[in-house]
Amino acid sequence: MEKIAQAHAHYATGVLLELNEQTDAALEEFAQAALADPPNEALALDVSRHFLQRNRPEKAVRVLTNTTARADASGKIYTQLGVAYVQLGQKDLAANAYRTAIKKSPRSWTAYENLFALLSQNRQPAEAGKVLDQALKQLDGSADFLVELAELYTAFGRQVPARKEAARVGALAALNRAVKLNPASPHLRLKMADGFTTLGETAKAVPVYTNLIEFYREFPMLRDGVRAKLADIFLRSNDRARATEQLEAIVRDEPTNPLGYYYLGSIAYDQKKTAQAAEYFAKAVLVGPDFERAYYDLARAQIVLNQTQEALATLEKARAKFRDNFAAAFLTGMAYARQKDYPEAISHYTAAEVLAKASDPKRTNEVLYFQLGSAYERKGDIEQAEKYFQQALKVSPDFAEALNYLGYMWAERGENLDRARVLIERALKLEPKNAAYLDSMGWVLFKLNRPQAALEYLRKAVACAEEPDATLFDHLGDIYAALHQNDKAAEAWRKSLAIESSESVRKKLDRLSPK
C-alpha cells in the first residue's frame, strides 16, 4: 500500500509538471510512479514508449524489467522490452524478449513481426523462417493476424530466393485460412485479394475483388481501384471481354478517368480494332492532358491508320507538354516513313537513337535498327541499310523481319544470293507460314535460276497471304514466264493489276500478249 501511495504521489507530481510544460521532469516522475507500481502495465508501457521516442532506451529498459520481474507480466511488456533492447543494440536480449512475448501471447502479431525483422536484419534467414512457421501453427489466429503473416511470408520469399516456394506455400495457407474466417472489414478483404494476386492465385482473388465492388459502391475512388485490379487480372489472362466490362464500368461511372479509356484503347489495339483504339486513346488525352503515354499510343494507332498528319500533330502536342524523348522521336520517324519522306524519317530515327543511348540504352534495340535500315533502303542508300540490318541482327540474331528484309534486298538487287538464301531460310524456320518470307524464298530461288523450286514457295505465299497481294502475283507471273507457262503468267499478272496498278507489270503483260 505504501508503494502504491508513492506511485500515486509521483504520478500526481508528473501531471502537475506536465501542465507546466516541464516535460522531462514530468517523465521522470511518471517513471518513478511506474517503478513503484510494477503491476501497472499500462503506465509502464506509456512511460517506456516516451523514453524510446526520446532515444533513451536504457531508462525504458529499467521501467520494463521492473515490470517483467512479475511472473504474470504480459506479452505486451516483453514486446516493448524487445524494442528497447534493439534500440540499445543488444540483439540477443531483444530476441529473447520477443520469444518470451510470443510464449505469453501466442496470438499477438507484433512480437512475431519484430522477431522476424530482427533475425532477418541479423542475416539469420533460417531462424526468421521458423518464426513465420511458428506463427502459422496458431490455429486460432484472427484474420488480421493471418493476412499480416501472409504478407510477411511473401516478403520473406523475395528476400531469400532459396526459400521462395516454401514461403509461397506458407503465405497461401495463411490466406486460405483468413478467407474461411470471412472478415467483415473491406480493407482486410482487399489485402487478402491483393495477397492472392501477388501469389498468382488470381482465381481466388477475383471473387473477393468482385464482392468488394459492392462494399465500395459509395466510395468511387476505392470502387474503381478494385475494378482496375480486376481488369488487370483479366488482361493478364487474355480475358479481354471481362477486362473490357470492368473498364467500361469505370468510364461509365467516372467519365473523366483517363486510365479507363487508355486500357480500353490498349485492348482494342491488341484486337486490331485500330480505329476504336484511336478513339479511346484520344479520349484519354482529352480528359487526362498530362497522361503522357496516351499521346504516344494515340500517335501509334494513327500511324497504323495512315493518319500520319494527325499523328504528327499528336506528337507535336506531346513535345509541347513533355521533354523530347525516345518515343516521340521514334514515332515521328515512323510517321514520316509512312509518308515516304525517308530523309526526314532517318533524321528522327537517328535522334531517337541518340536519346536512347543517353537515357535508356535498352531502347537501342533491333526494332530501332530495323526501322533505320528500312528507311535507308527505301531512300536508296544500300550501304547504310545493310549496316543497320546487320546491327539489328547483331542485337537479335533471330529477328525474323531483319533476316527476311536483308535477304530480300540482296535478292532484289541480284547480290549475295547464297547469303540471302541462308538468311531467308532462317526467317522461314521461325515463321514457316509467313507469306512475305515465302515470297522472299521464292524470289531468291528465282534469281538463282531455279524457277521450278521457286514456284512452290510462291504458291504457298499466295495461299498463306491474309489478303490478295499485288507483289506476290507479280512474282508468280515472272516465275511462270520463266517456265514458259505463258497463260498462267498472264493470269497472275492480271490478278496483280486488279489489286494495284503498275506500269511495269502492264508492260510485261503487253509483251506476253501484244495487241
Backbone torsions as a table, in degrees:
resi	resn	phi	psi	omega
1	MET	NA	-34.9	179.6
2	GLU	-66.1	-40.5	179.6
3	LYS	-66.1	-38.6	178.8
4	ILE	-64.4	-38.6	178.5
5	ALA	-64.0	-41.7	178.0
6	GLN	-62.7	-40.4	179.8
7	ALA	-60.9	-45.6	-180.0
8	HIS	-63.2	-39.3	-179.9
9	ALA	-64.3	-46.3	178.1
10	HIS	-61.8	-40.3	-177.6
11	TYR	-65.3	-44.0	-179.9
12	ALA	-61.9	-42.1	178.2
13	THR	-61.9	-41.2	178.5
14	GLY	-61.3	-39.8	178.7
15	VAL	-62.6	-43.3	180.0
16	LEU	-64.1	-42.7	179.4
17	LEU	-64.9	-37.6	179.9
18	GLU	-65.8	-38.2	177.8
19	LEU	-64.1	-30.0	178.4
20	ASN	-90.1	12.6	176.4
21	GLU	61.9	28.7	173.8
22	GLN	-97.7	72.1	-166.7
23	THR	-62.6	-48.3	-177.1
24	ASP	-62.7	-44.2	179.1
25	ALA	-63.7	-38.8	179.3
26	ALA	-62.8	-41.4	-178.7
27	LEU	-63.8	-38.3	177.7
28	GLU	-62.8	-40.8	178.5
29	GLU	-65.7	-40.8	178.0
30	PHE	-63.1	-36.3	178.3
31	ALA	-64.8	-42.0	177.5
32	GLN	-63.1	-37.2	178.0
33	ALA	-62.7	-44.5	-179.4
34	ALA	-65.2	-39.4	179.4
35	LEU	-66.0	-32.7	-179.2
36	ALA	-79.7	-16.7	-176.0
37	ASP	-131.8	70.9	-175.9
38	PRO	-54.7	-34.7	-179.0
39	PRO	-67.5	-14.7	-176.4
40	ASN	-81.2	79.7	-175.1
41	GLU	-66.8	-35.0	-179.6
42	ALA	-59.6	-41.7	179.3
43	LEU	-68.3	-42.4	179.6
44	ALA	-61.4	-42.1	179.6
45	LEU	-64.7	-43.1	-177.7
46	ASP	-65.8	-45.7	-178.5
47	VAL	-65.4	-45.1	-179.1
48	SER	-64.5	-35.3	178.6
49	ARG	-63.0	-40.8	178.1
50	HIS	-65.1	-39.1	177.6
51	PHE	-64.1	-40.8	179.5
52	LEU	-65.3	-39.1	178.2
53	GLN	-63.8	-28.3	179.1
54	ARG	-93.3	11.2	179.5
55	ASN	58.3	45.5	176.7
56	ARG	-125.6	63.2	-173.4
57	PRO	-63.8	-28.9	-179.0
58	GLU	-62.0	-36.1	177.6
59	LYS	-72.2	-35.1	176.4
60	ALA	-63.0	-43.7	179.3
61	VAL	-59.9	-42.0	-179.3
62	ARG	-59.8	-44.6	-179.6
63	VAL	-66.5	-44.1	-174.7
64	LEU	-71.2	-41.8	179.3
65	THR	-66.6	-28.2	174.2
66	ASN	-61.4	-38.6	-178.9
67	THR	-78.5	-37.2	-178.9
68	THR	-72.2	-7.5	175.5
69	ALA	-65.4	-18.4	178.1
70	ARG	-83.4	137.3	-176.9
71	ALA	-63.4	-28.7	-175.5
72	ASP	-97.3	20.2	177.4
73	ALA	-60.1	142.8	-173.6
74	SER	-83.5	169.0	175.8
75	GLY	-64.1	-31.6	179.8
76	LYS	-60.5	-40.9	180.0
77	ILE	-63.6	-44.1	-179.8
78	TYR	-67.4	-34.0	177.1
79	THR	-63.7	-45.1	178.4
80	GLN	-64.6	-35.9	178.1
81	LEU	-64.0	-39.0	176.2
82	GLY	-60.2	-41.8	178.5
83	VAL	-61.4	-42.4	-179.6
84	ALA	-64.5	-42.2	179.3
85	TYR	-64.8	-37.3	177.2
86	VAL	-60.6	-43.1	-179.2
87	GLN	-65.4	-29.2	176.8
88	LEU	-80.9	-10.2	-177.6
89	GLY	83.6	10.9	-179.2
90	GLN	-95.4	78.1	-169.5
91	LYS	-68.0	-36.6	179.4
92	ASP	-64.3	-43.8	177.9
93	LEU	-64.5	-36.6	178.4
94	ALA	-63.1	-45.8	-179.5
95	ALA	-61.2	-42.0	178.5
96	ASN	-62.9	-40.2	179.2
97	ALA	-63.9	-44.0	178.7
98	TYR	-62.9	-42.1	179.7
99	ARG	-63.1	-38.9	177.1
100	THR	-65.8	-38.7	178.1
101	ALA	-60.2	-41.4	-179.8
102	ILE	-65.4	-40.5	178.5
103	LYS	-62.6	-40.2	-176.9
104	LYS	-78.5	-32.7	-177.8
105	SER	-135.6	74.0	-173.6
106	PRO	-64.4	-14.1	179.1
107	ARG	-101.6	7.3	179.0
108	SER	-90.4	118.3	-172.2
109	TRP	-70.2	-36.6	-170.2
110	THR	-58.2	-39.0	-178.7
111	ALA	-64.5	-42.8	177.0
112	TYR	-60.5	-47.1	-176.9
113	GLU	-61.1	-45.8	-178.9
114	ASN	-66.5	-40.2	179.8
115	LEU	-67.4	-41.0	177.4
116	PHE	-59.7	-46.5	-179.0
117	ALA	-62.5	-41.4	-179.3
118	LEU	-63.3	-45.8	-178.6
119	LEU	-68.9	-35.8	178.2
120	SER	-65.5	-45.3	178.8
121	GLN	-64.7	-28.1	-179.5
122	ASN	-87.3	9.4	179.1
123	ARG	56.4	50.5	175.2
124	GLN	-124.3	67.3	-173.8
125	PRO	-61.4	-36.6	-179.7
126	ALA	-62.1	-44.9	179.1
127	GLU	-67.4	-37.8	178.8
128	ALA	-62.8	-41.3	178.1
129	GLY	-63.1	-37.0	179.3
130	LYS	-63.4	-33.5	178.6
131	VAL	-62.9	-43.6	179.4
132	LEU	-66.0	-40.9	178.6
133	ASP	-63.7	-36.6	177.0
134	GLN	-64.1	-41.5	178.9
135	ALA	-63.3	-38.5	-178.5
136	LEU	-65.1	-25.0	-179.4
137	LYS	-75.0	-9.5	178.2
138	GLN	-75.9	94.4	-171.4
139	LEU	-68.7	-18.3	-179.4
140	ASP	-106.5	25.6	178.6
141	GLY	-67.2	148.9	179.4
142	SER	-74.8	169.1	177.3
143	ALA	-62.6	-40.4	177.6
144	ASP	-58.3	-46.5	-179.6
145	PHE	-57.9	-46.2	-175.5
146	LEU	-69.6	-38.8	179.1
147	VAL	-67.2	-43.0	176.2
148	GLU	-60.6	-40.3	179.6
149	LEU	-63.4	-42.5	178.9
150	ALA	-60.6	-41.7	179.6
151	GLU	-62.9	-39.4	-179.0
152	LEU	-71.1	-38.4	174.5
153	TYR	-57.9	-44.8	-178.5
154	THR	-62.8	-43.8	177.4
155	ALA	-62.5	-39.0	179.9
156	PHE	-63.2	-40.5	178.4
157	GLY	-62.1	-34.6	177.6
158	ARG	-72.7	-37.2	-177.2
159	GLN	-73.1	-34.9	-175.4
160	VAL	-124.5	85.8	-175.8
161	PRO	-53.5	-32.6	-179.2
162	ALA	-63.6	-23.5	-179.5
163	ARG	-109.7	17.7	-175.2
164	LYS	-59.9	-46.9	-176.4
165	GLU	-68.2	-41.9	177.8
166	ALA	-62.6	-39.9	178.2
167	ALA	-65.3	-38.1	178.4
168	ARG	-62.8	-42.8	178.6
169	VAL	-60.4	-43.6	179.1
170	GLY	-64.5	-44.1	180.0
171	ALA	-61.9	-42.8	-178.9
172	LEU	-66.2	-39.1	177.9
173	ALA	-62.1	-42.5	179.6
174	ALA	-64.2	-43.4	-179.2
175	LEU	-67.9	-38.4	178.4
176	ASN	-61.9	-38.6	177.1
177	ARG	-69.3	-38.3	179.7
178	ALA	-63.1	-40.6	179.6
179	VAL	-61.1	-41.3	-179.3
180	LYS	-63.1	-26.1	178.7
181	LEU	-77.0	-11.7	175.3
182	ASN	48.8	60.7	-177.8
183	PRO	-63.6	144.7	-178.1
184	ALA	-79.6	-26.5	-174.1
185	SER	-66.1	119.1	176.2
186	PRO	-59.9	-37.2	-179.7
187	HIS	-61.4	-41.7	-179.8
188	LEU	-69.5	-38.1	177.4
189	ARG	-62.9	-39.3	178.8
190	LEU	-63.1	-41.8	178.5
191	LYS	-64.5	-36.3	177.1
192	MET	-63.3	-47.6	-179.6
193	ALA	-62.1	-42.6	177.8
194	ASP	-61.3	-38.1	179.0
195	GLY	-63.9	-45.6	177.4
196	PHE	-60.0	-41.8	-179.5
197	THR	-62.2	-45.2	179.3
198	THR	-59.8	-35.1	-179.1
199	LEU	-82.7	-1.5	-179.5
200	GLY	82.3	9.0	180.0
201	GLU	-94.5	62.2	-173.5
202	THR	-67.5	-28.1	178.6
203	ALA	-62.2	-30.0	177.5
204	LYS	-84.7	-26.1	-179.9
205	ALA	-75.1	-37.3	-172.4
206	VAL	-56.7	-50.2	-179.4
207	PRO	-63.5	-32.1	178.6
208	VAL	-68.0	-46.6	177.5
209	TYR	-60.5	-43.7	-177.0
210	THR	-59.9	-43.8	178.1
211	ASN	-65.9	-30.9	-179.1
212	LEU	-67.9	-26.7	178.5
213	ILE	-57.9	-40.3	178.3
214	GLU	-69.9	-40.0	178.7
215	PHE	-57.9	-39.9	-173.9
216	TYR	-97.4	19.5	-174.6
217	ARG	-61.6	-26.2	178.9
218	GLU	-90.7	0.8	-178.6
219	PHE	-126.4	84.7	-171.7
220	PRO	-53.8	-40.2	-177.4
221	MET	-64.5	-44.0	178.9
222	LEU	-68.5	-41.8	-179.6
223	ARG	-60.3	-46.6	-178.4
224	ASP	-71.2	-26.9	174.6
225	GLY	-64.5	-39.7	177.5
226	VAL	-67.1	-42.4	178.2
227	ARG	-60.4	-38.7	179.1
228	ALA	-64.5	-38.5	177.5
229	LYS	-64.2	-42.1	177.6
230	LEU	-63.7	-44.0	179.3
231	ALA	-59.2	-40.7	179.9
232	ASP	-63.6	-42.1	177.7
233	ILE	-60.7	-46.7	-177.5
234	PHE	-66.1	-36.5	178.4
235	LEU	-65.0	-41.5	-178.8
236	ARG	-66.2	-28.2	179.6
237	SER	-96.7	11.3	179.0
238	ASN	60.7	25.0	174.4
239	ASP	-92.8	75.8	-172.9
240	ARG	-67.7	-29.8	-178.6
241	ALA	-63.4	-47.0	-178.8
242	ARG	-72.7	-32.8	175.4
243	ALA	-63.1	-44.6	179.1
244	THR	-61.0	-39.5	179.0
245	GLU	-58.4	-44.4	-179.6
246	GLN	-68.9	-42.3	-178.0
247	LEU	-68.7	-37.9	177.1
248	GLU	-65.0	-34.2	176.6
249	ALA	-65.8	-37.5	179.3
250	ILE	-63.1	-50.3	-176.1
251	VAL	-73.7	-23.8	175.7
252	ARG	-69.2	-44.6	-178.4
253	ASP	-83.1	-23.3	-179.4
254	GLU	-138.5	80.3	-173.6
255	PRO	-62.9	-12.4	-179.3
256	THR	-98.6	15.8	-179.0
257	ASN	-88.7	105.6	-176.3
258	PRO	-68.0	-31.7	-178.1
259	LEU	-63.6	-38.3	178.6
260	GLY	-59.0	-49.2	178.7
261	TYR	-63.4	-39.2	-177.6
262	TYR	-61.8	-47.6	-178.4
263	TYR	-70.7	-32.4	172.8
264	LEU	-62.1	-39.9	176.1
265	GLY	-62.9	-41.2	179.8
266	SER	-63.1	-41.0	178.4
267	ILE	-63.7	-47.4	-179.8
268	ALA	-60.6	-39.9	-179.9
269	TYR	-63.9	-43.4	179.0
270	ASP	-63.1	-30.1	179.3
271	GLN	-86.9	8.6	-179.8
272	LYS	62.3	26.2	172.1
273	LYS	-96.1	70.7	-167.3
274	THR	-66.5	-38.8	179.8
275	ALA	-63.1	-42.8	178.3
276	GLN	-66.0	-39.4	178.1
277	ALA	-59.9	-44.4	-179.7
278	ALA	-61.0	-38.5	178.3
279	GLU	-62.6	-44.5	-179.9
280	TYR	-66.2	-43.5	179.5
281	PHE	-63.1	-37.9	178.4
282	ALA	-63.1	-38.8	177.2
283	LYS	-66.6	-38.4	178.1
284	ALA	-61.1	-40.8	178.1
285	VAL	-68.0	-39.5	-177.4
286	LEU	-63.9	-47.3	-176.2
287	VAL	-87.7	-16.3	178.9
288	GLY	-131.2	71.2	-174.7
289	PRO	-61.8	-15.0	178.4
290	ASP	-98.3	6.8	-178.8
291	PHE	-87.1	91.5	-168.3
292	GLU	-62.1	-44.8	-176.2
293	ARG	-56.6	-34.0	-176.4
294	ALA	-62.4	-34.8	178.7
295	TYR	-61.0	-45.1	-175.7
296	TYR	-70.4	-38.1	178.1
297	ASP	-71.8	-32.9	173.8
298	LEU	-62.7	-46.5	179.4
299	ALA	-61.0	-40.8	179.7
300	ARG	-62.0	-44.2	178.5
301	ALA	-63.6	-40.8	179.8
302	GLN	-64.4	-36.1	177.6
303	ILE	-64.8	-44.5	178.3
304	VAL	-60.0	-34.8	179.2
305	LEU	-81.7	4.5	-176.9
306	ASN	62.8	24.0	174.5
307	GLN	-93.9	64.1	-170.7
308	THR	-69.1	-35.4	178.4
309	GLN	-65.3	-40.9	177.3
310	GLU	-63.9	-39.7	179.2
311	ALA	-62.9	-44.0	179.0
312	LEU	-63.5	-36.6	177.4
313	ALA	-66.1	-40.5	177.8
314	THR	-61.3	-44.4	-178.7
315	LEU	-68.6	-31.7	177.0
316	GLU	-67.0	-39.0	176.0
317	LYS	-62.4	-40.2	179.3
318	ALA	-63.1	-42.3	179.7
319	ARG	-63.7	-33.4	-179.7
320	ALA	-68.9	-26.2	-176.8
321	LYS	-99.7	-32.4	-173.7
322	PHE	-125.1	160.1	179.3
323	ARG	-70.5	152.1	-178.3
324	ASP	-61.0	140.9	-177.2
325	ASN	-148.9	179.4	-176.0
326	PHE	-59.1	-48.8	-175.1
327	ALA	-58.6	-45.1	-178.9
328	ALA	-63.6	-44.6	-179.1
329	ALA	-67.0	-44.4	-177.8
330	PHE	-63.9	-46.3	-179.2
331	LEU	-67.6	-33.2	175.0
332	THR	-63.0	-41.5	175.5
333	GLY	-59.7	-41.8	179.2
334	MET	-64.0	-40.3	179.9
335	ALA	-63.2	-44.8	179.2
336	TYR	-67.3	-34.2	177.5
337	ALA	-64.0	-39.3	177.0
338	ARG	-63.4	-30.8	177.9
339	GLN	-82.9	0.3	-179.0
340	LYS	64.7	23.2	173.5
341	ASP	-94.7	77.1	-169.9
342	TYR	-69.1	-36.5	176.3
343	PRO	-60.1	-41.1	178.6
344	GLU	-68.3	-38.4	178.2
345	ALA	-61.5	-45.3	-179.9
346	ILE	-61.6	-39.7	179.6
347	SER	-58.7	-43.9	-177.8
348	HIS	-76.9	-36.2	175.0
349	TYR	-61.4	-40.7	179.0
350	THR	-64.5	-39.9	176.5
351	ALA	-62.7	-39.7	178.0
352	ALA	-62.2	-40.2	178.6
353	GLU	-62.6	-43.2	179.6
354	VAL	-62.8	-44.5	-180.0
355	LEU	-63.7	-40.8	-179.5
356	ALA	-64.9	-44.8	-179.7
357	LYS	-62.1	-31.6	-177.6
358	ALA	-79.7	-35.1	-171.1
359	SER	-122.9	-26.0	-176.7
360	ASP	-151.7	79.2	-174.3
361	PRO	-56.2	-24.1	179.9
362	LYS	-63.4	-21.4	179.4
363	ARG	-73.7	-17.7	176.8
364	THR	-79.9	71.9	-172.6
365	ASN	-114.3	-172.4	-176.0
366	GLU	-63.6	-30.7	-178.4
367	VAL	-67.3	-45.4	178.8
368	LEU	-61.3	-47.1	-178.1
369	TYR	-67.1	-34.2	176.7
370	PHE	-62.9	-44.6	-179.9
371	GLN	-64.0	-39.4	176.5
372	LEU	-63.1	-45.2	178.5
373	GLY	-60.7	-42.9	179.8
374	SER	-62.7	-45.0	-179.4
375	ALA	-64.5	-42.0	178.6
376	TYR	-65.1	-39.0	179.3
377	GLU	-62.7	-43.9	-179.5
378	ARG	-69.7	-27.0	176.4
379	LYS	-75.0	-18.4	179.6
380	GLY	98.2	6.3	178.9
381	ASP	-94.9	83.7	-172.7
382	ILE	-66.5	-36.6	-179.6
383	GLU	-60.3	-46.5	178.8
384	GLN	-68.7	-36.4	178.1
385	ALA	-59.9	-48.5	178.2
386	GLU	-57.2	-43.7	-178.4
387	LYS	-56.4	-46.8	-175.8
388	TYR	-76.9	-33.7	175.0
389	PHE	-64.5	-41.0	177.3
390	GLN	-64.0	-37.2	178.0
391	GLN	-65.2	-40.4	177.3
392	ALA	-60.6	-41.4	-179.4
393	LEU	-74.5	-25.5	174.7
394	LYS	-67.6	-40.5	178.7
395	VAL	-71.5	-40.5	-176.4
396	SER	-139.7	90.5	-174.2
397	PRO	-59.1	-24.3	-179.1
398	ASP	-104.3	28.6	177.8
399	PHE	-80.3	99.4	-169.3
400	ALA	-60.1	-40.4	-178.0
401	GLU	-60.1	-41.7	179.7
402	ALA	-70.5	-39.6	177.0
403	LEU	-57.3	-47.1	-177.6
404	ASN	-69.1	-44.4	-175.2
405	TYR	-63.1	-46.4	-178.9
406	LEU	-64.6	-43.0	179.1
407	GLY	-63.0	-43.6	-179.6
408	TYR	-67.6	-37.7	179.6
409	MET	-60.6	-43.8	177.8
410	TRP	-65.9	-42.7	-179.3
411	ALA	-61.7	-44.4	-179.3
412	GLU	-59.6	-34.2	-178.8
413	ARG	-92.1	-3.2	-178.7
414	GLY	70.1	28.1	-176.8
415	GLU	-115.8	149.3	173.0
416	ASN	46.1	45.9	-170.6
417	LEU	-64.3	-38.5	178.9
418	ASP	-65.8	-42.9	177.4
419	ARG	-65.3	-38.6	179.1
420	ALA	-60.8	-42.6	-180.0
421	ARG	-62.2	-41.5	179.7
422	VAL	-61.0	-44.3	-179.6
423	LEU	-62.8	-44.0	-177.6
424	ILE	-68.9	-35.8	175.4
425	GLU	-59.4	-41.5	178.6
426	ARG	-63.9	-40.6	178.2
427	ALA	-63.0	-41.1	-178.9
428	LEU	-68.5	-32.0	175.6
429	LYS	-62.6	-34.0	-179.8
430	LEU	-77.6	-36.7	-178.8
431	GLU	-138.2	81.5	-171.5
432	PRO	-67.3	-17.7	-178.2
433	LYS	-109.7	18.2	179.2
434	ASN	-79.1	116.7	-174.6
435	ALA	-60.0	-40.0	-178.9
436	ALA	-64.3	-40.4	-178.5
437	TYR	-71.4	-37.1	175.8
438	LEU	-62.4	-41.0	176.9
439	ASP	-61.9	-43.2	-179.6
440	SER	-61.6	-41.7	179.7
441	MET	-65.3	-42.4	176.4
442	GLY	-60.9	-39.1	-176.2
443	TRP	-71.2	-38.3	179.1
444	VAL	-69.5	-34.6	176.1
445	LEU	-67.2	-38.0	176.6
446	PHE	-61.1	-42.7	179.9
447	LYS	-67.8	-24.0	177.7
448	LEU	-87.9	13.3	179.1
449	ASN	62.3	39.1	176.3
450	ARG	-124.3	64.5	-174.3
451	PRO	-63.4	-33.0	-179.2
452	GLN	-65.3	-43.7	177.8
453	ALA	-67.3	-35.8	-179.8
454	ALA	-64.8	-35.6	-175.8
455	LEU	-57.2	-40.8	-179.2
456	GLU	-59.2	-43.0	-178.4
457	TYR	-69.6	-37.9	-179.9
458	LEU	-68.4	-37.2	176.5
459	ARG	-62.7	-43.6	177.6
460	LYS	-62.9	-39.7	-179.5
461	ALA	-61.1	-45.3	178.9
462	VAL	-62.0	-40.0	-179.1
463	ALA	-68.8	-33.2	-176.1
464	CYS	-88.1	-13.3	-177.1
465	ALA	-64.8	135.7	180.0
466	GLU	-67.5	-29.1	176.7
467	GLU	-148.5	157.1	-177.9
468	PRO	-54.7	137.8	-175.4
469	ASP	-126.7	125.5	-176.3
470	ALA	-62.5	-40.8	-177.9
471	THR	-63.5	-40.8	-180.0
472	LEU	-60.1	-45.6	-179.6
473	PHE	-69.9	-32.1	175.9
474	ASP	-61.9	-49.0	179.2
475	HIS	-63.4	-40.3	179.5
476	LEU	-61.1	-39.9	177.6
477	GLY	-63.3	-42.3	178.8
478	ASP	-59.8	-41.2	-177.9
479	ILE	-68.9	-43.8	177.6
480	TYR	-61.1	-39.3	179.6
481	ALA	-63.2	-40.3	178.6
482	ALA	-65.2	-27.3	178.7
483	LEU	-91.0	6.5	178.9
484	HIS	62.0	29.3	173.8
485	GLN	-102.3	75.7	-169.0
486	ASN	-65.3	-36.0	-179.7
487	ASP	-63.5	-42.9	179.5
488	LYS	-69.4	-34.7	177.4
489	ALA	-63.7	-45.7	180.0
490	ALA	-62.0	-41.3	179.6
491	GLU	-62.1	-43.0	-179.4
492	ALA	-64.8	-42.0	-178.9
493	TRP	-68.3	-35.1	177.0
494	ARG	-62.9	-40.6	177.8
495	LYS	-63.9	-38.2	178.1
496	SER	-62.4	-45.3	-178.7
497	LEU	-68.0	-30.5	178.6
498	ALA	-67.3	-28.2	179.5
499	ILE	-84.7	-42.1	-175.3
500	GLU	-153.2	128.7	179.7
501	SER	-67.4	137.0	179.9
502	SER	-151.2	122.7	-179.7
503	GLU	-65.5	-38.7	-179.0
504	SER	-65.0	-40.9	178.2
505	VAL	-67.4	-39.5	179.5
506	ARG	-62.4	-39.9	178.9
507	LYS	-64.1	-40.1	178.5
508	LYS	-63.8	-40.3	179.1
509	LEU	-66.9	-39.6	179.2
510	ASP	-65.6	-38.6	179.3
511	ARG	-66.2	-33.2	-179.0
512	LEU	-75.4	-36.9	-177.5
513	SER	-130.4	72.0	-176.9
514	PRO	-65.3	144.3	179.9
515	LYS	-71.5	NA	NA
